Structures are given as structure tokens and as C-alpha cells.
Amino acid sequence: MSSLKMLPLLLLLHMQLSKAFLPPSQHKEEKNMKIVQNYLEKFYQLPKNRRQPTTENSDSVMVEKLKVMQRFFRLNVTGKPNEETLEMMQKPRCGVPDSKGFMLTPGSPKWEHNNLTYRIINNPQQLSKADVEAAIKKAFQVWSDASPLGFTVSEGKADIDIAFVQRVHGDNSPFDGPNGILAHAFQPGQGIGGDVHFDIEETWTSTSENYNLFLVAAHEIGHSLGLSHSSDPGALMYPNYAFSEPSTYLLPQDDINGIQAIYGPSDNPIQPTGPSAPTACDPRLTFDAITTFRGEILFFKDKYFWRRHPQLRRVDLNFISLFWPSLPSGIQAAYEDFERDLVFLFKGNKYWALNGYDIQQGYPKDISNYGFPSNVQAIDAAVSYRTKTYFFVNNQFWRYDNRRQSMEPGYPQSIASTFQGIKSRIDAVFQKNNFFFFFSGSRYYAFDLNGHRITRVGRSIQWLNCR
């Protein structure tokens, strides 16, 4: 081969080698940019011809789309692909693009008749036909209970076809394999209108493991009926997957408002009401548990928690199950063990250990492991300070030696005698800068551990940036 013919080949080889040996930071930056571009193209209408931005205008379009996405998920609106934004982009979710609030699909499409039919085309291999039918039936019932709609199974042609498919499947919305886009659905209409597609490569279950079919189906059916995504993290129509117990599931109020905006009230004499996400600045708000978490502070309430970011002074509301799918709701106590980089969470007589977003193996365990007597069946609050952990139960507290891993003798003691001025039962507590911050009802008390006195009393919601 002549040297002239070799030249393009050598140039190509040089380019490939240069790319292969990019510094790790540049590799990571390129990977992150690809994640951002793909996400914004799929869910926020970033034009695909801007995949390789070459002009200042192209960059500004991406920045604006990124800001729209950050507003939707109630993130800090920077227009930059920071860590929390990338974290949100990589969560399992629905394949339908996002809007905001509880929203109707653009153009407000709806079914012109209230008695709709559906058929299940096929099943995933992990679930029996009976399990799939039961999950889908229950998913439709969630919406029929809140509206005048009725749903029946059809053996032949139906309004809504339900199928488990993979990758490219003929609707211009290919799936991406496990743990990305879980499913998608089409707005009401003829042909493919109203149809629901599940990614057959996901692991579908009827439990909290992997992806619960009932929960995903109920979400997608919302799209089939004309609802778009909601930015309320407590809503069924929130785009990201989060587990809730199917046996006790109630359609949230945001979704009830949405479906009734399209089809009117339910035919039931008593109109259904559903749970709403807790409101950060409700003056009556109380917390179930609070803990520090690698510099952040987590405030638990029912099946939610707020994350307070120390530098940004920003607070986000999230489902507990969005980060820890196997944890229960209603966490009652929590503390951070700084030496071991673990967070311990308590509910009833069980507790869990977290290392970041990973639940440690072998949990939950029984609180008797700490050395509590058998009459202690739940913890009100817990906090770790230096090498000791304090457990609060009713009007008493225990002190546990973290290093010896044993309860100290001489306990329990009276809370009021050691923490003078704390007279009420404690809901939650955390430690910061040699202070214990006790929360009781809608108030908090800052207790100086050096001066052994309360130095400040305030409203609990101040910690969620409320005035």
C-alpha cells in the first residue's frame, strides 16, 4: 500500500487512539453530556439536530431545556448538568415526555364514551397470566373509582391494547433495555391511541422487588385516558417510578383532580378523596424522623422525605421508595454514625442500615440487638454524638456506646433531668455543631451540649426554608 493511501488510515487510527486515551474527567464529561442530550431529546423536545452544538444559539437551547427539566423536578434551576440533575435523569421512568402540574395531554384528547374495553395481548415471563390480569384490572379500577369511566376485558378488538414488547417495536418509541424507560402509552384516539406498551426486558413483579406491574400500569393508563405527567412527587402521574404498597394504594388527590377535569366527577354518591404530598410550609407540619446524611439533612414524613442541601440551602421533597425501594414508609427514628458512614433508620421493632443509597445486607434487624428491654417496641427519636448514640422513648432516653456496641449501664434516664427545658415527647432529633435540635410537634428546640441549656426555640418548618 502506498504512503498516500496509508495516510487516511493512519489519521483515523490516530483519532481513535486519541479518543481512547482521553483523561478520565473528559471521558466522564462526554458521557454525562450524552446522558443530558438523550434525556432532553426524549422528554423535553430538544431538537435532535442540535446533538453536536456548534453555535452559541444551540448551547442556549440546551441550557433552556435543562432549566425546564430542573423546574419540573423542583431542582435548583442552574441550566447546568450538575450531580443532582444527572442523578434524576438516570432514574427508571415512564417514556412519555413531561409537562408540569397535573396536566392534560396537549389538545385535551379524551374518550367520547365512558365504557371502555381493553385486552392484554401477551404476558412477561416472570408473572403468571392470572397475576398480569389481576394487576391490570386493579390498575384500571384505580381510575374507575375516581371517575365515571368503566372498563371491561375484550377478547377481540378493544379501545386499549396492552402489550409487552422490546426495543424497536413499530411505534417510533423504542425501548432501551432494563432499568431505563419502563413503559409508555398513547393518548386517547383511534388506532394506536390509548394503547399501553411495557418493556418486556424489565423484571415485572407483584411485589416491591424490581418493578411492580400494577403501579406502572396504573400510571400508563392515566396517559391512555388523557393525562400528562405531574410535577407533584406524590402523584401517580409523576414520571419517575417509586414503589407504594398495592394492597393499600389510594389514588392521590392530584390525580383525582386531573381525571375529573377531563371526565367529570365519579358516579359514586360520596366523591373519592386521596392523599396529598405534605406541604413544606404548613404551620401544623410535624416530622416523623430527622437525620444528617453526608452533609445533608433528611426530614422524614409518611412515605416522603425532604433533603436539605447545606450549600444551596435548598429543600427537595422525594418519595422514600424512589431512593430505597425496600424501606417502609413512616420511619420513626434515624441517626447517622459518622465513623462508619452509615445511617440507621427505625420503624417499630425493626431497623435498617444504609450506606449512601445502598441498604446493607442482613437488614432489617430487631432493636433488641441494641440491648433494649422487651417492653421497648419502638423508638421515638435517635441521634449520635461523638461515640455515643442517644435513643429517646416516651419521657426517657438510653445511651449506647458505638465502639463497644453495648448499652451503657444506668439507663434509661429522664429526658427532662438531662436535657432541661425539653418537657414534651420528642418526635425527632439531629446533631449539628455541638447542638441537639429536638423537634416536638410544630416546634424545635436548640440544645447547647456544652452549656447544657436551650438557646433557641423556633417553628419546625423554618428548617424547610419557610418563614
ROLO-826598 format. One record per residue (C-alpha): residue number from 1; y, z, x. Coordinates in nm, 4 decimals, padded with zeros to 6 digits. Layout:
# ROLO-826598
SITE   num      north         up       east
SITE   NUM          Y          Z          X
...
//
This chain:
# ROLO-826598
SITE   num      north         up       east
SITE     1    00.0000    00.0000    00.0000
SITE     2    00.3417   -00.0930    00.1420
SITE     3    00.6008    00.1739    00.2196
SITE     4    00.8265    00.0295   -00.0534
SITE     5    00.5532    00.0703   -00.3146
SITE     6    00.4802    00.4222   -00.1887
SITE     7    00.8436    00.5313   -00.2304
SITE     8    00.8454    00.5853   -00.6138
SITE     9    00.5134    00.7679   -00.5865
SITE    10    00.6470    00.9994   -00.3130
SITE    11    00.9636    01.0647   -00.5140
SITE    12    00.7549    01.1541   -00.8208
SITE    13    00.5334    01.3832   -00.6116
SITE    14    00.8410    01.5494   -00.4616
SITE    15    00.9858    01.6098   -00.8086
SITE    16    00.6599    01.7606   -00.9366
SITE    17    00.6253    01.9883   -00.6320
SITE    18    00.9890    02.0972   -00.6639
SITE    19    00.9241    02.1916   -01.0245
SITE    20    00.6016    02.3737   -00.9384
SITE    21    00.7743    02.5910   -00.6787
SITE    22    01.0791    02.6941   -00.8786
SITE    23    01.1847    03.0579   -00.8282
SITE    24    01.0206    03.2908   -01.0897
SITE    25    01.3584    03.3645   -01.2519
SITE    26    01.4227    02.9933   -01.3022
SITE    27    01.0729    02.9421   -01.4448
SITE    28    01.1362    03.2272   -01.6892
SITE    29    01.4781    03.0905   -01.7847
SITE    30    01.3332    02.7445   -01.8566
SITE    31    01.0504    02.8967   -02.0628
SITE    32    01.2960    03.1104   -02.2616
SITE    33    01.5230    02.8121   -02.3272
SITE    34    01.2259    02.6163   -02.4602
SITE    35    01.1394    02.9060   -02.6964
SITE    36    01.5015    02.9149   -02.8211
SITE    37    01.5248    02.5383   -02.8720
SITE    38    01.1920    02.5149   -03.0554
SITE    39    01.2780    02.8099   -03.2807
SITE    40    01.6251    02.6828   -03.3718
SITE    41    01.4902    02.3333   -03.4380
SITE    42    01.2178    02.4670   -03.6713
SITE    43    01.4137    02.7288   -03.8618
SITE    44    01.7893    02.6664   -03.8157
SITE    45    01.8291    02.2879   -03.8250
SITE    46    01.9216    02.2443   -03.4580
SITE    47    01.9147    01.8632   -03.4190
SITE    48    01.6196    01.7576   -03.2048
SITE    49    01.8234    01.5018   -03.0133
SITE    50    02.0058    01.7949   -02.8570
SITE    51    01.6876    01.9133   -02.6871
SITE    52    01.8435    01.8241   -02.3486
SITE    53    02.2053    01.9366   -02.3856
SITE    54    02.4308    01.7154   -02.1755
SITE    55    02.7737    01.7828   -02.3224
SITE    56    02.9831    02.0879   -02.3915
SITE    57    02.9634    01.9998   -02.7622
SITE    58    02.5798    02.0066   -02.7507
SITE    59    02.5859    02.3520   -02.5943
SITE    60    02.8296    02.4778   -02.8573
SITE    61    02.5996    02.3585   -03.1388
SITE    62    02.3120    02.5606   -02.9915
SITE    63    02.5364    02.8674   -02.9494
SITE    64    02.6492    02.8462   -03.3137
SITE    65    02.2900    02.8073   -03.4391
SITE    66    02.1880    03.1047   -03.2254
SITE    67    02.4659    03.3128   -03.3826
SITE    68    02.3480    03.2147   -03.7322
SITE    69    01.9940    03.3279   -03.6421
SITE    70    02.1243    03.6572   -03.4963
SITE    71    02.3293    03.7278   -03.8096
SITE    72    02.0287    03.6588   -04.0317
SITE    73    01.8120    03.9110   -03.8457
SITE    74    02.1014    04.1590   -03.8150
SITE    75    02.1004    04.1392   -03.4361
SITE    76    02.4006    04.1671   -03.2066
SITE    77    02.5813    03.8317   -03.2541
SITE    78    02.6320    03.7042   -02.8989
SITE    79    02.5250    03.3401   -02.9141
SITE    80    02.3105    03.4169   -02.6102
SITE    81    01.9283    03.4296   -02.5915
SITE    82    01.9123    03.7966   -02.4930
SITE    83    01.5947    04.0051   -02.4832
SITE    84    01.6062    04.1285   -02.8445
SITE    85    01.6683    03.7743   -02.9731
SITE    86    01.3728    03.6333   -02.7771
SITE    87    01.1604    03.9254   -02.8964
SITE    88    01.2427    03.8403   -03.2599
SITE    89    01.1721    03.4703   -03.2037
SITE    90    00.8206    03.5433   -03.0830
SITE    91    00.7069    03.7466   -03.3849
SITE    92    00.4465    03.5952   -03.6250
SITE    93    00.6213    03.4499   -03.9273
SITE    94    00.6403    03.2013   -04.2125
SITE    95    00.7029    02.8353   -04.1290
SITE    96    00.9787    02.7845   -04.3887
SITE    97    01.3370    02.7704   -04.2471
SITE    98    01.5687    03.0694   -04.3005
SITE    99    01.8747    03.1252   -04.5164
SITE   100    02.0346    03.4613   -04.5939
SITE   101    02.0374    03.7431   -04.8535
SITE   102    01.7844    03.6980   -05.1340
SITE   103    01.8287    03.3252   -05.1689
SITE   104    01.7242    03.0460   -05.3977
SITE   105    01.5946    02.7271   -05.2386
SITE   106    01.8863    02.4795   -05.1898
SITE   107    01.9285    02.2781   -05.5093
SITE   108    01.7695    02.5656   -05.7059
SITE   109    01.4427    02.3875   -05.7884
SITE   110    01.2244    02.5644   -06.0452
SITE   111    00.9196    02.5012   -06.2590
SITE   112    01.0118    02.3775   -06.6052
SITE   113    00.7152    02.5580   -06.7637
SITE   114    00.6181    02.9223   -06.7265
SITE   115    00.2397    02.8848   -06.7474
SITE   116    00.1407    02.7568   -06.4033
SITE   117   -00.2004    02.6637   -06.2672
SITE   118   -00.3365    02.6939   -05.9140
SITE   119   -00.6543    02.6029   -05.7307
SITE   120   -00.7988    02.7135   -05.3977
SITE   121   -00.9179    02.4079   -05.2044
SITE   122   -01.1114    02.5872   -04.9276
SITE   123   -01.1587    02.9231   -04.7518
SITE   124   -01.1211    03.0635   -04.3999
SITE   125   -01.4453    03.1615   -04.2300
SITE   126   -01.3528    03.5306   -04.1890
SITE   127   -01.3360    03.6073   -04.5619
SITE   128   -01.5812    03.5501   -04.8451
SITE   129   -01.4863    03.3212   -05.1325
SITE   130   -01.4616    03.6294   -05.3586
SITE   131   -01.2242    03.8043   -05.1161
SITE   132   -00.9992    03.4989   -05.0946
SITE   133   -00.9910    03.4589   -05.4729
SITE   134   -00.9078    03.8287   -05.5192
SITE   135   -00.6257    03.8191   -05.2606
SITE   136   -00.4698    03.5055   -05.4102
SITE   137   -00.4966    03.6379   -05.7667
SITE   138   -00.3275    03.9638   -05.6657
SITE   139   -00.0550    03.7671   -05.4830
SITE   140    00.0274    03.5711   -05.7999
SITE   141    00.0230    03.8903   -06.0066
SITE   142    00.2990    04.0381   -05.7905
SITE   143    00.5299    03.7663   -05.9261
SITE   144    00.3973    03.7527   -06.2846
SITE   145    00.4574    04.1286   -06.3229
SITE   146    00.8270    04.0800   -06.2370
SITE   147    00.8963    03.7610   -06.4370
SITE   148    00.7932    03.5637   -06.7488
SITE   149    00.5598    03.3475   -06.5372
SITE   150    00.1833    03.3358   -06.5891
SITE   151   -00.0816    03.1926   -06.3543
SITE   152   -00.4356    03.0684   -06.4219
SITE   153   -00.7007    02.9181   -06.1979
SITE   154   -00.7769    02.5493   -06.2411
SITE   155   -01.0918    02.3675   -06.1296
SITE   156   -00.9164    02.0288   -06.1292
SITE   157   -00.5567    01.9164   -06.0919
SITE   158   -00.3168    02.2105   -06.0595
SITE   159    00.0538    02.2814   -06.0171
SITE   160   -00.0070    02.4710   -05.6926
SITE   161   -00.2786    02.3721   -05.4444
SITE   162   -00.3767    02.6317   -05.1823
SITE   163   -00.5463    02.5154   -04.8617
SITE   164   -00.6413    02.6415   -04.5165
SITE   165   -00.5570    02.3711   -04.2613
SITE   166   -00.4825    02.3372   -03.8906
SITE   167   -00.2381    02.1732   -03.6503
SITE   168   -00.1233    01.8299   -03.7778
SITE   169   -00.2314    01.8122   -04.1439
SITE   170   -00.0230    01.5380   -04.3012
SITE   171    00.2942    01.7121   -04.4229
SITE   172    00.5234    01.6769   -04.1175
SITE   173    00.4993    02.0538   -04.0573
SITE   174    00.2142    02.1012   -03.8079
SITE   175    00.0771    02.4462   -03.7349
SITE   176    00.0793    02.5840   -03.3809
SITE   177   -00.2486    02.7740   -03.3466
SITE   178   -00.2974    03.1528   -03.3564
SITE   179   -00.0129    03.4059   -03.3819
SITE   180    00.2850    03.1785   -03.4372
SITE   181    00.3558    03.0197   -03.7735
SITE   182    00.1095    03.1732   -04.0189
SITE   183    00.1671    02.9624   -04.3300
SITE   184    00.4215    02.7566   -04.5216
SITE   185    00.4845    02.6457   -04.8773
SITE   186    00.6834    02.3807   -05.0602
SITE   187    00.9484    02.4216   -05.3281
SITE   188    00.8616    02.3538   -05.6950
SITE   189    00.8101    01.9881   -05.7774
SITE   190    00.5666    01.7006   -05.8152
SITE   191    00.3022    01.6014   -05.5619
SITE   192    00.3043    01.8437   -05.2694
SITE   193    00.5681    02.0544   -05.4490
SITE   194    00.4611    02.4192   -05.4826
SITE   195    00.1600    02.3777   -05.2513
SITE   196    00.0710    02.6516   -05.0015
SITE   197   -00.0845    02.5900   -04.6594
SITE   198   -00.2323    02.8630   -04.4377
SITE   199   -00.3092    02.8118   -04.0695
SITE   200   -00.6899    02.8280   -04.0604
SITE   201   -00.6764    02.9203   -03.6891
SITE   202   -00.5316    03.2629   -03.7731
SITE   203   -00.7653    03.5572   -03.8310
SITE   204   -00.7300    03.6308   -04.2026
SITE   205   -00.8324    03.9743   -04.3335
SITE   206   -00.8147    04.2043   -04.6335
SITE   207   -00.7161    04.4997   -04.4089
SITE   208   -00.4345    04.5933   -04.1678
SITE   209   -00.6048    04.4016   -03.8862
SITE   210   -00.4536    04.0684   -03.7792
SITE   211   -00.3019    03.9012   -04.0888
SITE   212   -00.3578    04.0293   -04.4391
SITE   213   -00.4118    03.7292   -04.6671
SITE   214   -00.2685    03.8941   -04.9799
SITE   215    00.0659    03.9728   -04.8100
SITE   216    00.1104    03.6274   -04.6584
SITE   217    00.0021    03.4577   -04.9825
SITE   218    00.2466    03.6631   -05.1915
SITE   219    00.5294    03.5635   -04.9557
SITE   220    00.4398    03.1930   -04.9631
SITE   221    00.4044    03.1905   -05.3413
SITE   222    00.7655    03.3125   -05.3535
SITE   223    00.8601    02.9814   -05.1877
SITE   224    00.6352    02.7917   -05.4331
SITE   225    00.8387    02.9431   -05.7155
SITE   226    01.1788    02.8538   -05.5663
SITE   227    01.2785    03.1482   -05.3474
SITE   228    01.4035    03.1040   -04.9931
SITE   229    01.3950    03.3676   -04.7184
SITE   230    01.5744    03.7021   -04.7451
SITE   231    01.7518    03.8785   -04.4605
SITE   232    01.6576    04.2166   -04.6131
SITE   233    01.3894    04.3516   -04.3749
SITE   234    01.2298    04.5382   -04.6674
SITE   235    01.1879    04.2267   -04.8821
SITE   236    00.8611    04.0398   -04.9304
SITE   237    01.0611    03.7209   -04.8621
SITE   238    01.1698    03.8394   -04.5148
SITE   239    01.0360    03.5680   -04.2812
SITE   240    00.8508    03.7842   -04.0268
SITE   241    00.5067    03.9277   -04.1009
SITE   242    00.4795    04.3043   -04.1487
SITE   243    00.1847    04.4929   -04.2939
SITE   244    00.2084    04.7015   -04.6121
SITE   245   -00.0864    04.8646   -04.7861
SITE   246   -00.2023    04.6121   -05.0526
SITE   247   -00.3609    04.8728   -05.2812
SITE   248   -00.0250    05.0434   -05.3403
SITE   249    00.2009    04.7398   -05.2997
SITE   250    00.5127    04.7179   -05.5186
SITE   251    00.7394    04.4127   -05.5141
SITE   252    01.0724    04.5205   -05.3581
SITE   253    01.3866    04.5130   -05.5690
SITE   254    01.5450    04.2344   -05.3632
SITE   255    01.2542    04.0043   -05.4568
SITE   256    01.2610    04.1117   -05.8225
SITE   257    01.6311    04.0228   -05.8327
SITE   258    01.5518    03.6851   -05.6776
SITE   259    01.2689    03.5775   -05.9083
SITE   260    01.4574    03.6945   -06.2178
SITE   261    01.7651    03.4989   -06.1078
SITE   262    01.5504    03.1842   -06.1438
SITE   263    01.3242    03.2570   -06.4421
SITE   264    01.4861    03.5475   -06.6239
SITE   265    01.3540    03.8974   -06.6944
SITE   266    00.9907    03.9943   -06.7355
SITE   267    00.8262    03.9814   -07.0770
SITE   268    00.7302    04.3483   -07.0337
SITE   269    00.9218    04.5879   -07.2609
SITE   270    01.0031    04.8031   -06.9571
SITE   271    01.1585    04.5949   -06.6788
SITE   272    00.9945    04.6478   -06.3374
SITE   273    01.1860    04.8137   -06.0571
SITE   274    01.0839    04.8091   -05.6932
SITE   275    01.1585    04.9904   -05.3702
SITE   276    01.4657    04.9052   -05.1678
SITE   277    01.5164    04.9409   -04.7962
SITE   278    01.7024    05.2663   -04.7144
SITE   279    02.0778    05.2281   -04.6744
SITE   280    02.2119    05.3448   -04.3389
SITE   281    02.5385    05.4867   -04.4727
SITE   282    02.4043    05.6577   -04.7862
SITE   283    02.5541    06.0103   -04.7603
SITE   284    02.2300    06.1547   -04.9075
SITE   285    02.0122    05.9934   -04.6383
SITE   286    01.7630    06.2188   -04.4603
SITE   287    01.5270    06.1329   -04.1749
SITE   288    01.1510    06.1900   -04.1535
SITE   289    01.1386    06.1996   -03.7716
SITE   290    01.3509    06.1068   -03.4689
SITE   291    01.2620    06.0403   -03.1055
SITE   292    01.4107    05.8899   -02.7942
SITE   293    01.2339    05.5742   -02.6778
SITE   294    01.3072    05.4363   -02.3292
SITE   295    01.6791    05.4958   -02.3672
SITE   296    01.6973    05.4056   -02.7376
SITE   297    01.6787    05.6479   -03.0304
SITE   298    01.4400    05.5781   -03.3192
SITE   299    01.5113    05.7230   -03.6653
SITE   300    01.2089    05.7066   -03.8996
SITE   301    01.2333    05.6861   -04.2786
SITE   302    00.9384    05.5976   -04.5066
SITE   303    00.7963    05.2665   -04.3761
SITE   304    01.1097    05.1839   -04.1771
SITE   305    01.2870    05.2922   -03.8625
SITE   306    01.6334    05.2356   -03.7193
SITE   307    01.6738    05.1539   -03.3492
SITE   308    01.9957    05.2801   -03.1939
SITE   309    02.0787    05.0921   -02.8738
SITE   310    02.2650    05.3120   -02.6240
SITE   311    02.4828    05.0495   -02.4550
SITE   312    02.5566    04.8377   -02.7613
SITE   313    02.5959    05.1332   -02.9993
SITE   314    02.4260    04.9009   -03.2484
SITE   315    02.1644    05.0038   -03.5040
SITE   316    01.8841    04.7805   -03.6406
SITE   317    01.6531    04.8543   -03.9358
SITE   318    01.2910    04.7421   -03.8964
SITE   319    00.9500    04.7893   -04.0548
SITE   320    00.7318    05.0290   -03.8546
SITE   321    00.4448    04.7838   -03.9039
SITE   322    00.6485    04.4997   -03.7525
SITE   323    00.6082    04.6706   -03.4135
SITE   324    00.2990    04.8880   -03.4670
SITE   325    00.0843    04.7332   -03.7435
SITE   326   -00.1774    05.0097   -03.7477
SITE   327    00.0676    05.3011   -03.7750
SITE   328    00.1111    05.4642   -04.1174
SITE   329    00.4423    05.4931   -04.2994
SITE   330    00.6022    05.8332   -04.3484
SITE   331    00.5912    05.9539   -03.9866
SITE   332    00.6710    06.3281   -03.9951
SITE   333    00.7446    06.4165   -03.6318
SITE   334    00.7878    06.2389   -03.2981
SITE   335    00.8751    06.3085   -02.9355
SITE   336    00.8955    06.1268   -02.6014
SITE   337    00.7026    06.2507   -02.2973
SITE   338    00.9265    06.1159   -02.0193
SITE   339    00.6887    06.1949   -01.7331
SITE   340    00.4043    05.9920   -01.8850
SITE   341    00.6241    05.7283   -02.0534
SITE   342    00.4559    05.7997   -02.3866
SITE   343    00.5880    05.8572   -02.7367
SITE   344    00.3811    06.0752   -02.9709
SITE   345    00.4009    06.0287   -03.3485
SITE   346    00.2632    06.2717   -03.6087
SITE   347    00.1612    06.2460   -03.9722
SITE   348   -00.0425    06.5174   -04.1442
SITE   349   -00.3031    06.6495   -03.9025
SITE   350   -00.3167    06.3238   -03.7005
SITE   351   -00.1133    06.1939   -03.4084
SITE   352   -00.0779    05.8686   -03.2114
SITE   353    00.0384    05.7944   -02.8558
SITE   354    00.2494    05.4862   -02.7835
SITE   355    00.3202    05.3244   -02.4502
SITE   356    00.6025    05.0899   -02.5423
SITE   357    00.4689    04.8696   -02.8227
SITE   358    00.1041    04.9461   -02.7453
SITE   359   -00.0881    05.2216   -02.9254
SITE   360   -00.3091    05.3980   -02.6714
SITE   361   -00.6846    05.3723   -02.7143
SITE   362   -00.8691    05.6610   -02.8785
SITE   363   -00.5966    05.7410   -03.1324
SITE   364   -00.5295    05.8827   -03.3840
SITE   365   -00.6405    06.2295   -03.2733
SITE   366   -00.6365    06.5646   -03.4512
SITE   367   -00.3415    06.8006   -03.3873
SITE   368   -00.5936    07.0797   -03.3234
SITE   369   -00.6150    06.9268   -02.9723
SITE   370   -00.2781    07.0908   -02.9036
SITE   371   -00.4189    07.4322   -02.9890
SITE   372   -00.2683    07.4818   -03.3347
SITE   373   -00.4471    07.7270   -03.5648
SITE   374   -00.6410    07.5752   -03.8549
SITE   375   -00.3718    07.6683   -04.1094
SITE   376   -00.1260    07.4236   -03.9465
SITE   377   -00.1974    07.0875   -04.1098
SITE   378    00.1319    06.9067   -04.0410
SITE   379    00.4297    06.9187   -03.8040
SITE   380    00.7893    06.9098   -03.9327
SITE   381    00.9536    06.8079   -03.6041
SITE   382    00.8856    06.7916   -03.2295
SITE   383    01.0841    06.7477   -02.9099
SITE   384    01.0065    06.7533   -02.5370
SITE   385    01.2405    06.9125   -02.2785
SITE   386    01.1621    06.9231   -01.9098
SITE   387    00.7906    07.0106   -01.9027
SITE   388    00.7669    07.1760   -02.2450
SITE   389    00.7202    07.0395   -02.5974
SITE   390    00.8527    07.2315   -02.8971
SITE   391    00.6778    07.1973   -03.2337
SITE   392    00.8589    07.3092   -03.5493
SITE   393    00.6608    07.4105   -03.8590
SITE   394    00.8393    07.5728   -04.1552
SITE   395    01.0548    07.8539   -04.0088
SITE   396    00.8566    07.8875   -03.6832
SITE   397    00.8033    07.6968   -03.3600
SITE   398    00.5339    07.6649   -03.0919
SITE   399    00.5865    07.5761   -02.7263
SITE   400    00.3355    07.3574   -02.5422
SITE   401    00.3045    07.3181   -02.1637
SITE   402    00.2802    06.9432   -02.0973
SITE   403    00.1408    06.9770   -01.7460
SITE   404   -00.1219    07.2405   -01.8233
SITE   405   -00.1860    07.0722   -02.1577
SITE   406   -00.2110    07.4024   -02.3409
SITE   407   -00.0117    07.6006   -02.5951
SITE   408    00.1867    07.8834   -02.4359
SITE   409    00.0993    08.2423   -02.5323
SITE   410    00.3342    08.4425   -02.7526
SITE   411    00.3875    08.1698   -03.0102
SITE   412    00.4730    08.0938   -03.2863
SITE   413    00.8205    08.2448   -03.2809
SITE   414    01.1002    08.2430   -03.5363
SITE   415    01.3277    07.9390   -03.5155
SITE   416    01.6333    08.1428   -03.6207
SITE   417    01.5818    08.4044   -03.3452
SITE   418    01.5708    08.1483   -03.0608
SITE   419    01.7991    07.8764   -03.1989
SITE   420    02.0682    08.0881   -03.3540
SITE   421    02.2550    07.9194   -03.6348
SITE   422    01.9588    07.6990   -03.7377
SITE   423    01.8720    07.8560   -04.0710
SITE   424    01.7251    07.5677   -04.2691
SITE   425    01.3913    07.3935   -04.2345
SITE   426    01.4085    07.1193   -03.9701
SITE   427    01.3379    06.7582   -04.0693
SITE   428    01.3744    06.6047   -03.7233
SITE   429    01.4951    06.6780   -03.3703
SITE   430    01.5545    06.4957   -03.0436
SITE   431    01.6863    06.5910   -02.6989
SITE   432    01.9770    06.4343   -02.5107
SITE   433    02.1921    06.5626   -02.2233
SITE   434    02.0620    06.9232   -02.2428
SITE   435    02.1197    06.9401   -02.6161
SITE   436    01.8714    06.9626   -02.9014
SITE   437    02.0007    06.7671   -03.2008
SITE   438    01.8488    06.9271   -03.5102
SITE   439    01.8529    06.7389   -03.8414
SITE   440    01.8217    06.9232   -04.1701
SITE   441    01.8964    06.7444   -04.4955
SITE   442    02.2024    06.5247   -04.4561
SITE   443    02.3477    06.7218   -04.1618
SITE   444    02.2780    06.7545   -03.7909
SITE   445    02.3412    07.0436   -03.5514
SITE   446    02.4052    07.0013   -03.1777
SITE   447    02.2461    07.2984   -02.9992
SITE   448    02.3551    07.3554   -02.6360
SITE   449    02.0410    07.4536   -02.4406
SITE   450    02.2489    07.6045   -02.1592
SITE   451    02.4922    07.8011   -02.3772
SITE   452    02.2252    07.8787   -02.6431
SITE   453    02.4584    07.8039   -02.9301
SITE   454    02.5542    07.5362   -03.1820
SITE   455    02.8561    07.3437   -03.0583
SITE   456    02.8844    07.0747   -03.3247
SITE   457    02.7832    07.0100   -03.6862
SITE   458    02.8109    06.6677   -03.8481
SITE   459    02.6696    06.4238   -04.1020
SITE   460    02.3356    06.2722   -04.0060
SITE   461    02.4480    05.9180   -04.0846
SITE   462    02.7059    05.9322   -03.8031
SITE   463    02.4145    05.8515   -03.5720
SITE   464    02.3775    05.5197   -03.7576
SITE   465    02.7426    05.4332   -03.6821
SITE   466    02.8621    05.5382   -04.0296
SITE   467    03.1977    05.7015   -04.0760
//
